[in-house]
Amino acid sequence: MGSPKRNNEIHIDNEALTTLAMAKEGILSPVDKLMNKKEAEEVDKTAHYKGSFFPFSFILAPAGTRNENVLRQAKKGDLLYIVVDGENRGEIVVEDIFEIDRMKRIEKIFGTTDPSHPGVEDTLNRLGKYAVSGEYKIDCSAIRSVKNAISLMTERTRAKKVSAIMISAKPLHRGHERFIRMTLEQSDMLVLFLLKPYKKDKYSYELRLKVLKYFVDNFLPRNKVLIVPFENTYIFAGFNNIILDAIAARNFGCTDLAVGQNHAGIGLYYDKTGTKSIVDQYPDLNIHINVSNEFVYCNECKTLVSTKTCPHGSHHHIAYNSEFILELLNAGVLPPAVLVRKEISAILLSNLYPNRFDKIIQKFNNFFPSEGLLEEMTEEKFYLEIMKLHQTVSLT
């Protein structure tokens, strides 16, 4: 459905649309609306809204000359259509139009205006000069379906302690697995919020979901674990990330949020009473945040250990560095099984490099040992068979 006139349209992207849907559906509560100028200034000054903590004002200030012209001419009570990719996706009744300080807005979100920061330049490009507030209507069905799925599983399992983990699984490595298992052991139910960013990536949401589902379906009790998408919009990219994660997890129905000590924005520090973090400053978040120590592989312990409990020095430790593992995968190299489960590496590499071994498979289809049954050699199975040969120890 399109709107009849172009001078009553504001054009935004899907990321902004999803952020509006989150607020409308209560995921960012206490925020449930676009703030007017007075509210926005108060929140930016106090970091509180309706008596609860919220790190910065919630506004809509879309970039572009066309949007700027529409907003400058709009009057209180006007109906504006919200358009995404040429399609009408909602509407807003204007309450207030006000000018914003773009650089102050950026600093509020990211804690810096340095353009080298990965989120600053992108957000500046999509941030306009004028903000609009007012009652709006949009489709919130995708967000609502996630809320309903969590609610239904909580009721079915009668879970009291529902933990959340926000995870990109890029890639899912052994450290992630241990962290997930440890959190599940301490919970009645675990919700894995798989981050779904808006930038295209060869490690797509679908591929990462396939990997995470494989791990959950084969190595965890499925009746206690739920995987749901988490739309990782621009507001979660700043230094308030962990606070917003906590707010979102709480409003999705979780009682606890589990994070690693290297989680973005956690800000660990020490005082006389022990280790503290930024979350200790905001007790009114109404969700318990559990901070886990870093996991490493110790070549003396011969297993995954916590850096807090292992007695051996860091020179004995292999860190689960996602960037290093990604470099191996990007080069087409099977990561060692101590870093990534071999079945997961096979899924990733067979998707990243499809048909890579077609000629080899056709020529040497019977090269590998089998159970005596005729089996089709797939790309994924080929990686697994190669890994088995790598792990043969009698000649090493």
N, C-alpha and C positions, 0 to 999 in steps of 0.2 A: 504494500500500500504506500503510495507516494503522497506527499503533501502538495496542495494546490499551488503554492507560491514559494519561490526560492528565498524571499526575504523574511520567511519565518522558519527557517531551518538552521539548526546548528549541527555541524558535522564533526563526529568524533570517531575514534577507532574502537575495535572490540575490547581492547584492554580497559579503556575508560568505561565502556558499557558494562563490563563485568564488575568493575569497582562500584559502579552505581547499583548494580544488582545485589552485591554483597551488603551494602548499607541498607537497601530496601528490605532485604530478607532478614536483617538483624544480625548479620555475621560480624559487623563492626560496632555493635552496641557497646556503649550508649549512643553512638552516632547512628541515626536512622534517617537523616535528611541532609540536604545541602545547606551549609551554613550561610547566613547573611553576613553583611560586613561587620556588624557589631559582634556577632557570635564568633566569627573567624578571628577577629583581632583579640578577643578575650581568650580563646583557646590557644592561639599562638603565644600569648603572654603568660598564661597560667598552666598550660598543658593539662587542663581539666575541662570536662564538658558534662553538664548535668550531674555534677558532684563526683564524677569518676575520671580516672586518668585517661587521657588520649593525647598522643604526642604532638599533633599539629592539626590545623584546621582542615575540615573536609569540604573542599570546594570543587567546582567545575569551571575551568578557565581554558577552553579549547583554543588552540593556535590557528592562525590563518587569517588572511585579509577578509575573506568572506564572512567568517565567524565574527571577527571584530566589528565589521560594519553592521551585521544583524544585531549584535548585543548593544552597540552604541545607540541604535534607533529604538530598541525594545523599551516598552513601558510596563509598569506594574499591571498585572492582570492579563498581559498578552500571552497567547498560546504559541509555544515554539515546538517544532517537531525535532526529535532527536534522530539523526540520520547516520547510518553506518554503511559504508560501501554502496551508497546510492539507494539504500532501503530504509524506509521509516521503521525505527525500532522502538519508538516511544514518544513521549511528549512531556513538556514541563510548563507549568503556569508560572510566569515570572513574578517573583516577590521583590527581588532586588538585583540590580546590576551595579557592580563596583569595580574600580581599578585595583589591581594588585601589584605588589613589588615582586617581580619574578625572581630576582636573585635571593631575596629573603625567603621566599617560598622554597627555593632549591636548598638553601642552607638548612631550613627546618627539616626537610626530608632526609638529606644526605649528610648533614653535619659539615658540609664543605661546598664551595662553589668551584672547586678545581675541575676544569674540563677534562682532565686525565682520569677522573673517577668514572668508572664504567656506566654509571647511571645518570650523571649530571648532564652530559651533552644530549643524550636521548630525551631526557625529560624537558630540557630547555627547548628542544625542537617541537615538542608537543604542547608546550605551555603558552597560553596566550596572555594578553594584557588585561582582559576583562573577565570577571567571574559572574556567573549567574546563579541565583538561588531561587528555590520555590518548590512546590509539590510536583513530583514527577511520577510517571507511570512507565514501566518497562517490563519485559518478560524476565521473570526470576526463576523460571522452571528448572534450569540446570542447577542452580544453587540449592533450590528447594529439594531436588531429588537426592542430593548428597546428604542434606540434613535428615531427610526421611529415612535413608538407608542406614545412617548411624543410629537414629532413634529406634528403628525396627530391630536392629541387631542387639542394641542395648536391652530392649524389652525382652527379646527372645532368650538372651543369655542371662538375664537378671543381673547384669554387671553393675557393680557399685563403683569400682575404680576403673574408669575408662581412660586409657593413656593415648596420647597423640604423639606421632613423630612426623615432622615435616622433612621429607627426603627427596632429593633429586635423583638418587641412584644412578649417578653419572660418573663412573659405572658402579654397579652394586658390587662391593668387595667384601672380603672376610671381616673387616672391621665393622662394616654396616651390619653384617649378619650377627655378630656377637652383640652389638648394641641392641638390635631388635630382639634377640632372644632374652637378653638381660631385662629389658623393659617388659617383655611379655611375662616373664617369671614373676614380676612384681605387680601384675595387673590382672583384672578379670577379663579385660578386652583391650585390644590394641587397634587403633585406627592409623593406618599409614597414609598420610596425605602426600600423594605423589605430585611434585611440583610440575605445573604445566605452563611454561613460559610462552610468550607470544612471538619470540624470534624463532625463525626456522633453524633447525639444527639437525645434523645427520644422526645424532642420538635423540631421535624424536620421542615424543611422549609415548607413542604407540610401542616403540621398541623397548623403552625403559619399563613400560607396563608389562610387556611380555616377559621380560627378565624377572621383574618383581613377583609376578604371578607364578612363574615357574618355582621360585624359591619358596613362596608361601604354600603353594599347592603340594610341594614335595617334601618340605622339611619343617613345616610348622602346623599346629592344629588349626585347620581352616575355620572351625566354628568359633575361634577366638580372635581372628584377625580379619580386618576389612581394609581393602585398598580403595581409596577414593581420589578423584582428581582435585588438586588445589590450584586454582587459577592464580598464578604468581604475578600479580599486577605490579605496576611501578611503585605503588605506595609501600610495598614490602621490600623494596630494594635498598632502603636507606639504613642508617645506623640504628633506627628504632625497630629493626626487623624482628627481633625476638619478642619485643613488647606486642607488636601487632600479631605475630604468630600466636602468642598466648591469648590475646583477645579473640582471635578467630577460632582457635581450638575450643575455648570456653563456650563460645556462642554456637558452635557446632554440636555441643553436648558432651565435651570431654571434661574430665575432672583433673587430669594431669597432662603436662607437656614434658616430654623427655628430649633433652638436647645434649650435644657434646660440648666439651669445654672450649672447642674452637668454633662454635656456632657464631654466625655473624652478629655483632652488636652485644655480645654477652658481657664484655668488659670485666673480666675477672680481676679482683684485687684482694688484698689480705688486710685484716685488722686483728685486734687482740682476741676476737672470738672465732677466728678461722677464715676460711675462704668465703668471699662474698662476690656478688655480681650485680649488674645493673638492676636485675629483677628484685633484689632485696630492698630496693628503694621504693617499690610500688606495691605494698601489701594489698591494695584494693583491686588488684587484677582478678581476684577470686578464682584462681587456678593454681595448683601446686606445680612448680617447675623443678624438675629433677635434672641436675647437671652431672653428666657422666664424665669420668676421666678418659683420657685418650687410650685407645688400644693399639698395641704394637705386637709384632711377632718377635719373640726373643730366641736367638739361636742357642742359648744355654738352657732355657726352660723347655725349648722345643714345642712351644704352643703360643697361642694368643694370650697376652697378659695386659693388665692395666699398668700404666707407667707409675702409678702410685704404689703398687704392691710388689712389682718386680725388683729383686735385690741387685740385679746386674746393671751395669752402666749403659748409657744410651748407645755406646759403640757396639753393643750386642743386639740392638733393636733394628727391626725393619719397619719403618713407618708405612701406614696405609695412605700413601699420597695419591690422591685421585688424579692429579695432573700427570704424574709419572706413569700411572697405569694407562691413562688416556693416550699418552705419547706412544706407548707400546702398541695399543690397539690401533691407533691411527697409522702406525707403520706396518700393520698387518701381522704383528708378532703376538703369539700366545703368551699372555702374562703367566708367570709361575703360579701353580695351583695354590701356593701358600698365600698369594695375594688375592686371586679371584678363582672361585669355583670353576673347574674346567668346563662344566656344562653351560655355565653362564658365558664364559669366553667363547664357546662354540656358537651360542645363539647370537652374540654380538658380532663376531667376525663373519659369520655366514650371511648376516643381514647387511653389514657394512661393505662386504666384497662379494656380492652375488656372482655365481657362476665362475668363481675364481679358479676352481680346480676341475672344471668340466673335462678338459682333455686328459688330465692325470687320472681322474676317476674312470673314464672310459677305457684308458689303456691299462690301468693297474687295478681293476675292480676286484680281482681275487687276491690281491697282494696281502691283505690283512687276514689274520686268523679269525675264524668264526665258530659258531656253534654247529656248523654243518648244514645250516639252513640258508636258502637263497634269500638274501636281503638286499634291498636297493641301497646303494651307497649315496647318501645325501651329503651336501656341503657340511652341514652341521655334524653329521656322524664322522666325516673325514677328519675334522679337527679333533674330535674325541679319540679317534684311533691313533692319530699322530701323538696326542698327549700321552696315551698309554705307552707308546714306544719310548717317549722321553722319560717316562717314569720306571721303565724296566731297570732293575737294579743289579741283576746278577753279573752283568758285564761292566759295571761302573765302579 
